[in-house]
Amino acid sequence: MSDINEGFAQLSEQLMLVAGVAYAVAFCAYAWDLVTFSQTIKRGIAVEKAAKAAAVEPAEAVLAGVGAQGARGAAGQDLGVGPQDRGVRPSSKTHAGSDGVTAGDSMLYGKERRVVARVAVALTVVAVVVQGLAVLFRGLAASRVPWGNMYEFCTTGSFAVAIVFLLVLTRRDLRFLGTFVIGLVLVMITAASVSFWTPVGHLVPALQSYWLVIHVSIAVISSSLFTLTFAMSVLQLFQSKREASISSGKADKFPVMRLVPNALSLENLSYRINSIAFVGWTVTVMFGSIWAEKAWGRFWGWDTKEVWSFVIWVVYAGYLHARATKGWTGTRAAWLSIVGYLCVVFNFTIVNVYFSGLHSYAGVGG
């Protein structure tokens, strides 16, 4: 068994700290982008109200000559809007297909230049590169894959979440998720450094297997995808409530949500990503059973970790089945997706730390 390289271990921790700072700045940039956009929308609404107020006098003048119908037409002509516009404002068109209430359904990048959002993405890339080096040096320090305890699960898992987010950003404009996703990454890094820190050490015999690489890597990728859909499902609930409020004639209290696609588009994309993640989680459970048979001589022993992995599989299977065949769409589908992710969090935190069993590796090493 090789010795621990303390120099690499210390360098890994320093790089993880730098990555945490970079993520924190990126988080602030994503939040500032939302604030800036909200202010732009509010100014657009104020200009529109002022234009409508200024159109009252010309409308009254026309009313005296051609009647009420002509006045309404003249007022609309002065404003440059018609019934088909439905309140669309240039300041609210962030993507092609925007209806002025939500962003475009396609979630493709539009022509509008959001400088702060671009800075936020650039900072995220820097943070991911630095964190990737931190994870690499953690592995080199112990000459093994760096996911043998809760500290390493959290740091590697948060790295995977950020990587998945950046990869999706290459195809879809999901920068509106940046505050939520990078916020979760920060929580994971903070939890790893404060609550789960473990010095670099060697693995216990049960973990010294190539199945560790296969099983855990697929589990981490699947959980990263579940993290994205969790954030989207939460936004879907807010957007759905907002759309219903606007449809009933109430004022738009959260204009920043015009940066987010409509609830149906969020739901559809979340469903597709959950479908991929579910396949990954199914493979995770299957490979875990094979590994268990090789390590402990049985495929399934109803260990706490095994039970909760199965619970996660059942919840997401129910979500996919209910949405595809039983018409469980809208808020019900979003809540099921959220419940599934809460089960994932419970499995990777509470079960690992507070439940005794063969899978209790909260601080293994030595």
C-alpha positions in Angstrom: 0.0 0.0 0.0 1.5 3.4 -1.1 2.2 6.2 1.4 0.0 9.2 1.6 1.4 12.3 -0.2 0.7 15.0 2.3 1.9 17.7 -0.1 -0.8 16.8 -2.6 -3.3 16.5 0.2 -2.6 20.1 1.4 -2.6 21.4 -2.2 -6.0 19.8 -2.8 -7.5 21.5 0.3 -6.1 24.9 -0.8 -7.4 24.5 -4.3 -10.8 23.5 -2.9 -10.9 26.7 -0.9 -10.1 28.8 -4.0 -12.8 27.0 -5.9 -15.3 27.8 -3.1 -14.4 31.5 -3.3 -14.8 31.4 -7.1 -18.2 29.7 -6.8 -19.3 32.3 -4.3 -18.4 35.2 -6.6 -20.2 33.3 -9.5 -23.2 32.9 -7.3 -23.3 36.6 -6.6 -22.9 37.3 -10.3 -25.9 35.1 -11.2 -27.9 36.8 -8.5 -26.9 40.2 -9.8 -27.9 39.2 -13.3 -31.4 38.4 -12.0 -31.6 41.7 -10.1 -30.4 43.7 -13.2 -33.0 42.0 -15.4 -35.8 42.6 -12.9 -34.9 46.3 -12.8 -34.9 46.5 -16.6 -38.3 44.9 -16.8 -39.7 47.3 -14.2 -38.4 50.3 -16.1 -40.1 48.9 -19.3 -43.4 48.6 -17.4 -43.0 52.1 -16.1 -42.4 53.5 -19.6 -45.4 51.6 -20.9 -47.7 53.0 -18.2 -46.4 56.5 -18.9 -47.2 56.0 -22.6 -50.7 54.8 -21.9 -51.3 57.8 -19.6 -50.0 60.2 -22.3 -52.4 58.6 -24.8 -55.5 59.5 -22.8 -55.8 63.1 -24.1 -55.4 62.2 -27.8 -57.9 59.5 -27.4 -60.5 61.9 -25.8 -59.9 64.3 -28.7 -60.6 61.6 -31.3 -63.6 60.5 -29.3 -65.3 63.8 -29.9 -65.0 63.4 -33.6 -65.3 59.8 -34.5 -66.8 58.1 -31.5 -65.5 55.7 -28.8 -64.5 52.9 -31.2 -62.3 55.3 -33.3 -60.8 56.7 -30.1 -59.7 53.3 -29.0 -58.2 52.5 -32.4 -56.4 55.8 -32.5 -55.0 55.3 -29.0 -53.8 51.9 -29.9 -52.2 53.3 -33.0 -50.4 56.0 -31.0 -49.0 53.3 -28.7 -48.0 51.1 -31.5 -49.7 48.0 -30.0 -52.7 45.9 -30.8 -54.6 43.1 -29.2 -52.2 40.6 -30.7 -49.3 42.1 -28.8 -50.7 41.0 -25.4 -48.4 43.4 -23.5 -45.2 42.3 -25.2 -42.3 44.7 -24.4 -38.8 44.7 -26.0 -37.3 44.6 -22.6 -39.0 41.3 -21.8 -38.0 39.5 -25.0 -35.0 37.5 -23.8 -35.3 34.6 -26.3 -36.9 34.0 -29.6 -40.5 33.0 -28.9 -40.9 35.2 -25.8 -44.5 36.2 -25.1 -43.6 39.0 -22.8 -44.6 37.0 -19.7 -42.0 34.2 -19.9 -38.9 33.5 -21.9 -38.9 31.5 -25.1 -40.0 27.9 -24.9 -37.0 26.6 -26.8 -34.6 27.9 -24.1 -32.1 28.7 -26.9 -29.8 31.7 -26.6 -31.2 35.0 -27.9 -29.6 38.1 -29.3 -29.8 40.0 -26.0 -26.3 40.4 -24.4 -26.4 39.8 -20.7 -22.9 40.8 -19.7 -23.2 39.9 -16.0 -24.6 36.5 -16.9 -21.6 35.9 -19.2 -19.2 36.9 -16.4 -21.0 34.5 -14.1 -20.6 31.6 -16.5 -16.9 32.5 -17.0 -16.4 32.4 -13.2 -18.1 29.1 -13.0 -15.7 27.7 -15.6 -12.8 28.9 -13.6 -14.2 27.4 -10.4 -14.8 24.1 -12.1 -11.3 23.9 -13.4 -9.8 24.7 -10.0 -12.1 22.3 -8.2 -11.2 19.6 -10.8 -7.6 20.1 -9.9 -8.4 19.9 -6.2 -10.3 16.6 -6.7 -7.4 15.3 -8.9 -4.7 16.0 -6.3 -6.9 14.5 -3.6 -6.9 11.3 -5.6 -3.1 11.5 -6.3 -2.5 12.0 -2.6 -3.9 8.6 -1.7 -3.3 6.9 -5.1 -6.9 6.0 -5.5 -10.2 7.5 -6.8 -11.2 10.4 -4.5 -14.7 9.2 -3.3 -14.1 7.0 -0.3 -15.8 9.1 2.4 -18.4 11.9 2.9 -15.9 14.7 2.3 -14.9 13.2 -1.0 -18.4 12.4 -2.0 -19.5 16.0 -1.4 -16.5 17.6 -3.2 -16.6 15.2 -6.1 -20.4 15.4 -6.3 -20.5 19.2 -6.3 -17.9 19.1 -9.1 -20.1 16.8 -11.1 -23.1 19.0 -10.6 -21.2 22.1 -11.9 -19.8 20.1 -14.8 -23.3 18.9 -15.8 -24.7 22.4 -15.5 -22.0 23.8 -17.8 -22.5 21.0 -20.4 -26.2 21.7 -20.5 -25.4 25.4 -20.9 -23.7 24.6 -24.2 -27.1 23.6 -25.7 -29.7 25.5 -23.7 -29.8 28.9 -22.0 -30.3 27.8 -18.5 -28.4 30.7 -16.9 -31.5 31.5 -14.9 -30.7 28.3 -12.9 -27.3 29.5 -12.1 -28.2 31.0 -8.7 -29.9 27.8 -7.6 -27.4 25.3 -9.0 -24.3 27.1 -7.9 -25.9 27.8 -4.6 -26.3 24.0 -4.1 -22.7 23.5 -5.1 -21.6 26.0 -2.5 -23.7 24.2 0.2 -22.1 20.9 -0.7 -18.5 22.3 -0.6 -19.2 24.1 2.7 -20.7 20.9 4.2 -17.7 19.0 3.1 -15.2 21.4 4.6 -17.1 22.1 7.8 -18.9 19.0 8.8 -17.4 16.1 6.8 -13.7 17.0 6.5 -11.6 13.8 6.7 -7.8 13.6 6.3 -6.6 11.7 3.3 -6.3 8.0 4.0 -6.5 4.5 2.4 -9.8 2.7 1.8 -11.2 0.0 3.9 -11.0 -3.5 2.3 -14.6 -3.5 1.2 -14.1 -0.4 -1.0 -10.8 -1.6 -2.6 -12.5 -2.7 -5.8 -12.8 -1.5 -9.4 -16.6 -1.6 -8.7 -16.1 1.6 -6.6 -15.2 3.5 -9.7 -18.1 2.1 -11.8 -20.8 2.2 -9.1 -20.0 5.5 -7.5 -19.3 7.4 -10.7 -22.7 6.5 -12.2 -24.4 7.4 -8.9 -22.7 10.8 -8.8 -23.6 11.6 -12.4 -27.2 10.5 -11.9 -27.5 12.6 -8.7 -26.1 15.6 -10.6 -28.9 15.3 -13.1 -31.4 15.0 -10.3 -30.0 18.2 -8.9 -30.7 20.1 -12.1 -34.3 18.8 -12.3 -34.8 19.7 -8.6 -34.0 23.3 -9.3 -36.2 23.3 -12.4 -39.1 21.7 -10.6 -38.9 24.4 -7.9 -38.9 27.1 -10.5 -41.8 25.4 -12.3 -44.0 25.7 -9.1 -43.2 29.4 -8.9 -43.8 30.0 -12.6 -47.0 28.0 -12.6 -48.4 30.0 -9.7 -47.3 33.3 -11.4 -48.9 32.4 -14.7 -52.2 31.6 -13.0 -52.1 34.9 -11.2 -51.4 36.9 -14.4 -54.2 35.0 -16.3 -56.6 36.0 -13.6 -55.8 39.6 -14.2 -53.5 40.3 -11.3 -50.3 42.4 -11.6 -47.0 40.6 -12.2 -45.3 40.7 -8.8 -42.2 38.8 -10.0 -41.1 40.3 -13.3 -37.7 38.6 -13.0 -39.5 35.3 -13.8 -39.9 36.6 -17.4 -36.3 35.4 -17.7 -37.6 31.8 -17.1 -39.5 29.7 -19.6 -43.1 28.8 -19.0 -44.0 26.1 -16.5 -44.8 23.5 -19.2 -41.4 23.9 -20.9 -39.6 23.5 -17.5 -41.7 20.4 -16.8 -41.0 18.9 -20.2 -37.2 19.4 -20.0 -37.2 18.2 -16.4 -39.0 15.1 -17.4 -36.5 14.3 -20.2 -33.5 14.8 -17.9 -35.1 12.7 -15.1 -35.6 9.9 -17.6 -31.9 9.8 -18.4 -31.0 10.1 -14.7 -33.4 7.3 -13.8 -31.7 5.0 -16.2 -28.4 5.9 -14.6 -29.8 5.3 -11.1 -31.2 1.9 -12.2 -27.7 0.9 -13.3 -26.3 2.2 -10.0 -28.6 -0.1 -8.0 -27.8 -3.1 -10.3 -24.0 -2.6 -10.1 -24.3 -2.0 -6.4 -25.9 -5.4 -6.0 -23.2 -7.1 -8.0 -20.5 -5.4 -5.9 -22.3 -6.5 -2.7 -22.3 -10.1 -3.8 -18.5 -9.9 -4.5 -17.8 -8.1 -1.2 -20.2 -9.6 1.2 -21.5 -12.8 -0.5 -25.1 -11.6 -1.2 -26.8 -9.4 -3.8 -29.2 -7.8 -1.4 -29.3 -7.6 2.4 -31.8 -4.8 3.1 -29.0 -2.6 4.5 -30.2 1.0 5.2 -28.3 2.3 2.2 -29.7 -0.4 0.0 -33.2 0.3 1.2 -33.0 4.1 0.5 -31.4 3.6 -2.9 -34.4 1.4 -3.7 -36.8 4.1 -2.3 -35.2 6.6 -4.6 -35.7 4.3 -7.6 -39.3 3.7 -6.6 -40.1 7.4 -6.3 -38.6 8.4 -9.7 -40.2 5.3 -11.3 -43.5 6.4 -9.9 -42.9 10.0 -11.2 -42.1 8.8 -14.7 -45.0 6.3 -14.8 -47.5 8.8 -13.4 -46.5 11.5 -15.8 -46.4 9.3 -18.9 -49.5 7.2 -18.3 -51.7 8.7 -15.6 -51.7 12.4 -16.6 -49.8 13.5 -13.5 -48.6 16.8 -15.0 -48.1 20.3 -13.7 -47.5 20.8 -10.0 -48.1 17.2 -9.1 -45.2 16.1 -11.3 -43.0 18.9 -10.0 -43.7 17.8 -6.4 -42.9 14.2 -7.1 -39.6 15.3 -8.7 -38.8 17.3 -5.6 -39.6 14.5 -3.2 -37.3 12.2 -5.2 -34.4 14.6 -4.9 -35.1 15.0 -1.1 -34.7 11.2 -0.9 -31.4 11.5 -2.8 -30.1 14.1 -0.3 -31.4 12.0 2.7 -29.6 9.0 1.3 -26.3 10.7 0.8 -26.3 12.6 4.1 -28.4 11.3 6.9 -28.1 7.6 6.0 -24.4 7.8 5.5 -23.8 9.7 8.8 -26.4 8.6 11.3 -27.4 5.0 10.2 -25.1 2.1 11.0 -24.6 -0.5 8.4 -22.2 -2.0 5.8 -22.4 1.2 3.8 -21.5 3.6 6.6 -18.4 5.3 5.2 -18.8 8.8 6.6 -15.2 9.1 7.6 -13.4 6.0 6.4 -9.7 6.2 5.8 -6.5 5.3 7.5 
